[in-house]
Amino acid sequence: QYTRVTFAAPVGMPPGTTFAWEFGDGQKATGDKADHVYLTLGTFDVKLSATSGTTKLTATYPLRVFEIEHVTDSFKEGRPRDY
């Protein structure tokens, strides 16, 4: 199970703001955008810290990584005709 997630900081932050991400599985990244691959299923607390000058804001968001049932075998052409 590999799940790739792209995270992006909120728009409208002051110029020069730095961003630090903690993905809840021990991995970290910096930047206003970050890609991360989760290797296991579960719920992870994703933490974003934004620092501008002497002001630091931190927010934590729960992210649930779960398995989606693979159903293309049930369609003869390998994909559903209608959604």
Summary of the structure (lengths in Angstrom):
residues: 83
radius of gyration: 17.5
end to end distance: 25.6
largest distance: 60.0
contacts: 164
relative contact order: 0.25
helix: 4%
strand: 51%
